[in-house]
Amino acid sequence: MGRMAQWRRMVQEHGHRLLHGAEAPDPSTGPAPSLNRLDALVEGFAAGQPVRWSLAGYPRPLPGPVDVVAYRIIEEALTNACRHAPGAPVAVRLRYDATGITIEVRDEGAAAAPSGASAHHTGQGLLGVRRRAERLGGTFSAGPRAGGGFTVRVALPAPEEVAE
């Protein structure tokens, strides 16, 4: 069984956890946001924009709040890419390590505006991403890339369980 298949199986088995706080989904709106729905999220955006995603490290189930926040961060970053770099290719990268998960969403949009302002702005969406990441003890960075485009990078803590 390949790594991706193992990840999907593990997430499907453990994906429905009790969520709490501001990240709890409204049961009337459908399934809970989760990385096990990443394929559907990417497909929804790929209809108007080329989006590819990749995975590094050994995927594992994440604590419920981290799983929801990771999904929401990717969703907001893809929304920003569609809004500010329509039609530009977008890459979503997930990297699992012993301390947690790192998410990077990078678009290949146009270079910064001549006024020096970024094509992307740090509006409410990115402020929300920063707040979500920091609320979980994570880190956030976002900004224009040399030569054009924009990158959102978030690291969320989700340490591997240590066997006793």
Contact map, one row per residue, 1 for C-alpha under 8 A:
11101100000000000000000000000000000000000000000000000000000000000000000000000000000000000000000000000000000000000000000000000000000000000000000000000000000000000000
11111100000000000000000000000000000000000000000000000000000000000000000000000000000000000000000000000000000000000000000000000000000000000000000000000000000000000000
11111110000000000000000000000000000000000000000000000000011000000000000000000000000000000000000000000000000000000000000000000000000000000000000000000000000000000000
01111111000000000000000000000000000000000000000000000000000000000000000000000000000000000000000000000000000000000000000000000000000000000000000000000000000000000000
11111111100000000000000000000000000000000000000000000000000000000000000000000000000000000000000000000000000000000000000000000000000000000000000000000000000000000000
11111111110000000000000000000000000000000000000000000000000000000000000000000000000000000000000000000000000000000000000000000000000000000000000000000000000000000000
00111111111000000000000000000000000000000000000000000000011110000000000000000000000000000000000000000000000000000000000000000000000000000000000000000000000000000000
00011111111100000000000000000000000100000000000000000000000000000000000000000000000000000000000000000000000000000000000000000000000000000000000000000000000000000000
00001111111110000000000000000000000000000000000000000000000000000000000000000000000000000000000000000000000000000000000000000000000000000000000000000000000000000000
00000111111111100000000000000000000000000000000000000000000110000000000000000000000000000000000000000000000000000000000000000000000000000000000000000000000000000000
00000011111111100000000000000000001100000000000000000000000110000000000000000000000000000000000000000000000000000000000000000000000000000000000000000000000000000000
00000001111111110000000000000000000100000000000000000000000000000000000000000000000000000000000000000000000000000000000000000000000000000000000000000000000000000000
00000000111111110000000000000000000000000000000000000000000000000000000000000000000000000000000000000000000000000000000000000000000000000000000000000000000000000000
00000000011111111000000000000000000000000000000000000000000010000000000000000000000000000000000000000000000000000000000000000000000000000000000000000000000000000000
00000000011111111000000000000000010100000000000000000000000010010000000000000000000000000000000000000000000000000000000000000000000000000000000000000000000000000000
00000000000111111100000000000001000000000000000000000000000000010000000000000000000000000000000000000000000000000000000000000000000000000000000000000000000000000000
00000000000001111110000000000000000000000000000000000000000000110000000000000000000000000000000000000000000000000000000000000000000000000000000000000000000000000000
00000000000000011111000000000000000000000000000000000000000000010000000000000000000000000000000000000000000000000000000000000000000000000000000000000000000000000000
00000000000000001111101110000000000000000000000000000000000000011000000000000000000000000000000000000000000000000000000000000000000000000000000000000000000000000000
00000000000000000111111100000000000000000000000000000000000000001000000000000000000000000000000000000000000000000000000000000000000000000000000000000000000000000000
00000000000000000011111100000000000000000000000000000000000000000000000000000000000000000000000000000000000000000000000000000000000000000000000000000000000000000000
00000000000000000001111100000000000000000000000000000000000000000000000000000000000000000000000000000000000000000000000000000000000000000000000000000000000000000000
00000000000000000011111110000000000000000000000000000000000000001001100000000000000000000000000000000000000000000000000000000000000000000000000000000000000000000000
00000000000000000011111111000001000000000000000000000000000000000000000000000000000000000000000000000000000000000000000000000000000000000000000000000000000000000000
00000000000000000010001111101011100000000000000000000000000000000000000000000000000000000000000000000000000000000000000000000000000000000000000000000000000000000000
00000000000000000000000111111101000000000000000000000000000000000000000000000000000000000000000000000000000000000000000000000000000000000000000000000000000000000000
00000000000000000000000011111111000000000000000000000000000000000000000000000000000000000000000000000000000000000000000000000000000000000000000000000000000000000000
00000000000000000000000001111100000000000000000000000000000000000000000000000000000000000000000000000000000000000000000000000000000000000000000000000000000000000000
00000000000000000000000011111110000000000000000000000000000000000000000000000000000000000000000000000000000000000000000000000000000000000000000000000000000000000000
00000000000000000000000001111111000000000000000000000000000000000000000000000000000000000000000000000000000000000000000000000000000000000000000000000000000000000000
00000000000000000000000010101111100000000000000000000000000000000000000000000000000000000000000000000000000000000000000000000000000000000000000000000000000000000000
00000000000000010000000111100111110000000000000000000000000000000001000000000000000000000000000000000000000000000000000000000000000000000000000000000000000000000000
00000000000000000000000010000011111010000000000000000000000000000011001100000000000000000000000000000000000000000000000000000000000000000000000000000000000000000000
00000000000000100000000000000001111111000000000000000000000000000011011000000000000000000000000000000000000000000000000000000000000000000000000000000000000000000000
00000000001000000000000000000000111111000000000000000000000000000011011000000000000000000000000000000000000000000000000000000000000000000000000000000000000000000000
00000001001100100000000000000000011111100000000000000000000000000000000000000000000000000000000000000000000000000000000000000000000000000000000000000000000000000000
00000000000000000000000000000000111111111000000000000000000000000000000000000000000000000000000000000000000000000000000000000000000000000000000000000000000000000000
00000000000000000000000000000000011111111100000000000000000000000000001000000000000000000000000000000000000000000000000000000000000000000000000000000000000000000000
00000000000000000000000000000000000111111110000000000000000000000000000000000000000000000000000000000000000000000000000000000000000000000000000000000000000000000000
00000000000000000000000000000000000011111111000000000000000000000000000000000000000000000000000000000000000000000000000000000000000000000000000000000000000000000000
00000000000000000000000000000000000011111111100000000000000000000000000000100000000000000000000000000000000000000000000000000000000000000000000000000000000000000000
00000000000000000000000000000000000001111111110000111000000000000000000000000000000000000000000000000000000000000000000000000000000000000000000000000000000000000000
00000000000000000000000000000000000000111111111000100000000000000000000000000000000000000000000000000000000000000000000000000000000000000000000000000000000000000000
00000000000000000000000000000000000000011111111000000000000000000000000000000000000000000000000000000000000000000000000000000000000000000000000000000000000000000000
00000000000000000000000000000000000000001111111111100000000000000000000000000100010000000000000000000000000000000000000000000000000000000000000000000000000000000000
00000000000000000000000000000000000000000111111111100000000000000000000000000000000000000000000000000000000000000000000000000000000000000000000000000000000000000000
00000000000000000000000000000000000000000011111111000000000000000000000000000000000000000000000000000000000000000000000000000000000000000000000000000000000000000000
00000000000000000000000000000000000000000000111111000000000000000000000000000000000001100000000000000000000000000000000000000000000000000000000000000000000000000000
00000000000000000000000000000000000000000000111111100000000000000000000000000000010001111100000000000000000000000000000000000000000000000000000000000000000000000000
00000000000000000000000000000000000000000000111111110000000000000000000000000000000000111100000000000000000000000000000000000000000000000000000000000000000000000000
00000000000000000000000000000000000000000110110011111000000000000000000000000000000000001111000000000000000000000000000000000000000000000000000000000000000000000000
00000000000000000000000000000000000000000100000001111100000000000000000000000000000000000111000000000000000000000000000000000000000000000000000000000000000000000000
00000000000000000000000000000000000000000100000000111110000000000000000000000000000000000011110000000000000000000000000000000000000000000000000000000000000000000000
00000000000000000000000000000000000000000000000000011111000000000000000000000000000000000011110000000000000000000000000000000000000000000000000000000000000000000000
00000000000000000000000000000000000000000000000000001111100000000000000000000000000000000000111100000000000000000000000000000000000000000000000000000000000000000000
00000000000000000000000000000000000000000000000000000111111000000000000000000000000000000000111100000000000000000000000000000000000000000000000000000000000000000000
00000000000000000000000000000000000000000000000000000011111000000000000000000000000000000000001110000000000000000000000000000000000000000000000000000000000000000000
00100010000000000000000000000000000000000000000000000001111100000000000000000000000000000000000110000000000000000000000000000000000000000000000000000000000000000000
00100010000000000000000000000000000000000000000000000001111110000000000000000000000000000000000100000000000000000000000000000000000000000000000000000000000000000000
00000010011000000000000000000000000000000000000000000000011111000000000000000000000000000000000100000000000000000000000000000000000000000000000000000000000000000000
00000010011001100000000000000000000000000000000000000000001111100000000000000000000000000000000000000000000000000000000000000000000000000000000000000000000000000000
00000000000000000000000000000000000000000000000000000000000111110110000000000000000000000000000000000000000000000000000000000000000000000000000000000000000001000000
00000000000000001000000000000000000000000000000000000000000011111110000000000000000000000000000000000000000000000000000000000000000000000000000000000000000001000000
00000000000000111110000000000000000000000000000000000000000001111111000000000000000000000000000000000000000000000000000000000000000000000000000000000000000000000000
00000000000000000011001000000000000000000000000000000000000000111111100000000000000000000000000000000000000000000000000000000000000000000000000000000000000000000000
00000000000000000000000000000000000000000000000000000000000001111111110000000000000000000000000000000000000000000000000000000000000000010000000000000000000111000000
00000000000000000000000000000000111000000000000000000000000001111111111000000000000000000000000000000000000000000000000000000000000000000000000000000000000000000000
00000000000000000000001000000001111000000000000000000000000000011111111100000000000000000000000000000000000000000000000000000000000000000000000000000000000000000000
00000000000000000000001000000000000000000000000000000000000000001111111110000000000000000000000000000000000000000000000000000000000110000000000000000000000000000000
00000000000000000000000000000000011000000000000000000000000000000111111111000000000000000000000000000010000000000000000000000000000000000000000000000000000100000000
00000000000000000000000000000000111001000000000000000000000000000011111111100000000000000000000000000000000000000000000000000000000000000000000000000000000000000000
00000000000000000000000000000000100000000000000000000000000000000001111111110000000000000000000000000000000000000000000000000000100000000000000000000000000000000000
00000000000000000000000000000000000000000000000000000000000000000000111111111000000000000000000000000000000000000000000000000000100000000000000000000000000000000000
00000000000000000000000000000000000000000000000000000000000000000000011111111100000000000001000000000010100000000000000000000000000000000000000000000000000000000000
00000000000000000000000000000000000000001000000000000000000000000000001111111110000000000000000000000000000000000000000000000000000000000000000000000000000000000000
00000000000000000000000000000000000000000000000000000000000000000000000111111111000000000000000000000000000000000000000000001100100000000000000000000000000000000000
00000000000000000000000000000000000000000000000000000000000000000000000011111111100000000000000000000000100000000000000000000100000000000000000000000001000000000000
00000000000000000000000000000000000000000000100000000000000000000000000001111111110000000100000000000000100000000000000000000000000000000000000000000000000000000000
00000000000000000000000000000000000000000000000000000000000000000000000000111111111000000000000000000000000000000000000000000000000000000000000000000000000000000000
00000000000000000000000000000000000000000000000000000000000000000000000000011111111110000000000000000000000000000000000100001000000000000000000000000000000000000000
00000000000000000000000000000000000000000000000000000000000000000000000000001111111111010100000000000000001010000000000000000000000000000000000000000000000000000000
00000000000000000000000000000000000000000000100010000000000000000000000000000111111111100000000000000000000000000000000000000000000000000000000000000000000000000000
00000000000000000000000000000000000000000000000000000000000000000000000000000011111111000000000000000000000000000000000000000000000000000000000000000000000000000000
00000000000000000000000000000000000000000000000000000000000000000000000000000001111111000000000000000000000010000000001100000000000000000000000000000000000000000000
00000000000000000000000000000000000000000000000000000000000000000000000000000001111111110000000000000000001111000000001000000000000000000000000000001000000000000000
00000000000000000000000000000000000000000000000110000000000000000000000000000000111111110000000000000000000010000000000000000000000000000000000000000000000000000000
00000000000000000000000000000000000000000000000111000000000000000000000000000000010011111000000000000000000000000000000000000000000000000000000000000000000000000000
00000000000000000000000000000000000000000000000011000000000000000000000000000000100011111100000000000000001110000000000000000000000000000000000000000000000000000000
00000000000000000000000000000000000000000000000011100000000000000000000000000000000000111110000000000000001110000000000000000000000000000000000000000000000000000000
00000000000000000000000000000000000000000000000011110000000000000000000000000100100000011111000000000000111100000000000000000000000000000000000000000000000000000000
00000000000000000000000000000000000000000000000000111100000000000000000000000000000000001111100000000001111000000000000000000000000000000000000000000000000000000000
00000000000000000000000000000000000000000000000000111100000000000000000001000000000000000111110000000011110000000000000000000000000000000000000000000000000000000000
00000000000000000000000000000000000000000000000000001111000000000000000000000000000000000011111000000111100000000000000000000000000000000000000000000000000000000000
00000000000000000000000000000000000000000000000000001111000000000000000000000000000000000001111100001111000000000000000000000000000000000000000000000000000000000000
00000000000000000000000000000000000000000000000000000011100000000000000000000000000000000000111110001110000000000000000000000000000000000000000000000000000000000000
00000000000000000000000000000000000000000000000000000011111100000000000000000000000000000000011111111100000000000000000000000000000000000000000000000000000000000000
00000000000000000000000000000000000000000000000000000000110000000000000000000000000000000000001111111000000000000000000000000000000000000000000000000000000000000000
00000000000000000000000000000000000000000000000000000000000000000000000000000000000000000000000111110000000000000000000000000000000000000000000000000000000001110000
00000000000000000000000000000000000000000000000000000000000000000000000000000000000000000000000111111000000000000000000000000000000000000000000000000000000011110000
00000000000000000000000000000000000000000000000000000000000000000000000000000000000000000000000111111100000000000000000000000000000000000000000000000000001111110000
00000000000000000000000000000000000000000000000000000000000000000000000000000000000000000000011110111110000000000000000000000000000000000000000000000000001111000000
00000000000000000000000000000000000000000000000000000000000000000000000000000000000000000000111100011111000000000000000000000000000000000000000000000000111100000000
00000000000000000000000000000000000000000000000000000000000000000000010001000000000000000001111000001111100000000000000000000000000000000000000000000001111000000000
00000000000000000000000000000000000000000000000000000000000000000000000000000000000000000011110000000111110000000000000000000000000000000000000000000011110000000000
00000000000000000000000000000000000000000000000000000000000000000000000001001100000000000111100000000011111000000000000000000000000000000000000000000011100000000000
00000000000000000000000000000000000000000000000000000000000000000000000000000000000000000111000000000001111100000000000000000000000000000000000000001111000000000000
00000000000000000000000000000000000000000000000000000000000000000000000000000000100010011110000000000000111110000000000000000000000000000000000000001110000000000000
00000000000000000000000000000000000000000000000000000000000000000000000000000000000010011100000000000000011111000000000000000000000000000000000000011100000000000000
00000000000000000000000000000000000000000000000000000000000000000000000000000000100111011000000000000000001111100000000000000000000000000000000000011100000000000000
00000000000000000000000000000000000000000000000000000000000000000000000000000000000010000000000000000000000111110000001000000000000000000000000000011000000000000000
00000000000000000000000000000000000000000000000000000000000000000000000000000000000000000000000000000000000011111000011000000000000000000000000001111000000000000000
00000000000000000000000000000000000000000000000000000000000000000000000000000000000000000000000000000000000001111101111000000000000000000000000100011000000000000000
00000000000000000000000000000000000000000000000000000000000000000000000000000000000000000000000000000000000000111111111000000000000000000000000000000000000000000000
00000000000000000000000000000000000000000000000000000000000000000000000000000000000000000000000000000000000000011111100000000000000000000000000000000000000000000000
00000000000000000000000000000000000000000000000000000000000000000000000000000000000000000000000000000000000000001111100000000000000000000000000000000000000000000000
00000000000000000000000000000000000000000000000000000000000000000000000000000000000000000000000000000000000000011111110000000000000000000000000000000000000000000000
00000000000000000000000000000000000000000000000000000000000000000000000000000000000000000000000000000000000000011111111000000000000000000000000000000000000000000000
00000000000000000000000000000000000000000000000000000000000000000000000000000000000000000000000000000000000000111001111110000000000000000000001100000000000000000000
00000000000000000000000000000000000000000000000000000000000000000000000000000000000110000000000000000000000001111000111110000000000000000000000100000000000000000000
00000000000000000000000000000000000000000000000000000000000000000000000000000001000100000000000000000000000000000000011111000000000000000000001100000100000000000000
00000000000000000000000000000000000000000000000000000000000000000000000000000000000000000000000000000000000000000000011111100000000000000000000000000000000000000000
00000000000000000000000000000000000000000000000000000000000000000000000000000000000000000000000000000000000000000000000111111110000000000000000000000000000000000000
00000000000000000000000000000000000000000000000000000000000000000000000000000000000000000000000000000000000000000000000011111110000000000000000000000000000000000000
00000000000000000000000000000000000000000000000000000000000000000000000000000000000000000000000000000000000000000000000001111111000000000000000000000000000000000000
00000000000000000000000000000000000000000000000000000000000000000000000000010001000000000000000000000000000000000000000001111111100000000000000000000000000000000000
00000000000000000000000000000000000000000000000000000000000000000000000000011000000000000000000000000000000000000000000001111111110000000000000000000000000000000000
00000000000000000000000000000000000000000000000000000000000000000000000000000000000000000000000000000000000000000000000001111111111000000000000000000000000000000000
00000000000000000000000000000000000000000000000000000000000000000000000000000000000000000000000000000000000000000000000000011111111100000000000000000000000000000000
00000000000000000000000000000000000000000000000000000000000000000000000110010000000000000000000000000000000000000000000000001111111110000001000000000000000000000000
00000000000000000000000000000000000000000000000000000000000000000000000000000000000000000000000000000000000000000000000000000111111111000011100000000000000000000000
00000000000000000000000000000000000000000000000000000000000000000000000000000000000000000000000000000000000000000000000000000011111111100000000000000000000000000000
00000000000000000000000000000000000000000000000000000000000000000000100000000000000000000000000000000000000000000000000000000001111111110000000000000000000000000000
00000000000000000000000000000000000000000000000000000000000000000000100000000000000000000000000000000000000000000000000000000000111111111111000000000000011100000000
00000000000000000000000000000000000000000000000000000000000000000000000000000000000000000000000000000000000000000000000000000000011111111111000000000000000000000000
00000000000000000000000000000000000000000000000000000000000000000000000000000000000000000000000000000000000000000000000000000000001111111100000000000000000000000000
00000000000000000000000000000000000000000000000000000000000000000100000000000000000000000000000000000000000000000000000000000000000111111100000000000000000110000000
00000000000000000000000000000000000000000000000000000000000000000000000000000000000000000000000000000000000000000000000000000000000011111110000000000000000110000000
00000000000000000000000000000000000000000000000000000000000000000000000000000000000000000000000000000000000000000000000000000000000011111111000000000000011110000000
00000000000000000000000000000000000000000000000000000000000000000000000000000000000000000000000000000000000000000000000000000000010011001111100000000000011100000000
00000000000000000000000000000000000000000000000000000000000000000000000000000000000000000000000000000000000000000000000000000000110011000111110000000001111000000000
00000000000000000000000000000000000000000000000000000000000000000000000000000000000000000000000000000000000000000000000000000000010000000011111000000001110000000000
00000000000000000000000000000000000000000000000000000000000000000000000000000000000000000000000000000000000000000000000000000000000000000001111100000111100000000000
00000000000000000000000000000000000000000000000000000000000000000000000000000000000000000000000000000000000000000000010100000000000000000000111110000111000000000000
00000000000000000000000000000000000000000000000000000000000000000000000000000000000000000000000000000000000000010000011100000000000000000000011111011110000000000000
00000000000000000000000000000000000000000000000000000000000000000000000000000000000000000000000000000000000000000000000000000000000000000000001111111110000000000000
00000000000000000000000000000000000000000000000000000000000000000000000000000000000000000000000000000000000000100000000000000000000000000000000111111000000000000000
00000000000000000000000000000000000000000000000000000000000000000000000000000000000000000000000000000000000000100000000000000000000000000000000011111000000000000000
00000000000000000000000000000000000000000000000000000000000000000000000000000000000000000000000000000000000111110000000000000000000000000000000111111100000000000000
00000000000000000000000000000000000000000000000000000000000000000000000000000000000010000000000000000000011111110000000000000000000000000000000111111110000000000000
00000000000000000000000000000000000000000000000000000000000000000000000000000000000000000000000000000000011110000000000100000000000000000000011110011111000000000000
00000000000000000000000000000000000000000000000000000000000000000000000000000000000000000000000000000001111000000000000000000000000000000000011110001111100000000000
00000000000000000000000000000000000000000000000000000000000000000000000000001000000000000000000000000011110000000000000000000000000000000001111000000111110000000000
00000000000000000000000000000000000000000000000000000000000000000000000000000000000000000000000000000111100000000000000000000000000000000001110000000011111000000000
00000000000000000000000000000000000000000000000000000000000000000000000000000000000000000000000000000111000000000000000000000000000010000111100000000001111100000000
00000000000000000000000000000000000000000000000000000000000000000000000000000000000000000000000000011110000000000000000000000000000010000111000000000000111110000000
00000000000000000000000000000000000000000000000000000000000000000100010000000000000000000000000000011100000000000000000000000000000010011110000000000000011111000000
00000000000000000000000000000000000000000000000000000000000000000100000000000000000000000000000000111000000000000000000000000000000000011100000000000000001111100000
00000000000000000000000000000000000000000000000000000000000001100100000000000000000000000000000001111000000000000000000000000000000000000000000000000000000111110000
00000000000000000000000000000000000000000000000000000000000000000000000000000000000000000000000001110000000000000000000000000000000000000000000000000000000011111000
00000000000000000000000000000000000000000000000000000000000000000000000000000000000000000000000001110000000000000000000000000000000000000000000000000000000001111100
00000000000000000000000000000000000000000000000000000000000000000000000000000000000000000000000000000000000000000000000000000000000000000000000000000000000000111110
00000000000000000000000000000000000000000000000000000000000000000000000000000000000000000000000000000000000000000000000000000000000000000000000000000000000000011111
00000000000000000000000000000000000000000000000000000000000000000000000000000000000000000000000000000000000000000000000000000000000000000000000000000000000000001111
00000000000000000000000000000000000000000000000000000000000000000000000000000000000000000000000000000000000000000000000000000000000000000000000000000000000000000111
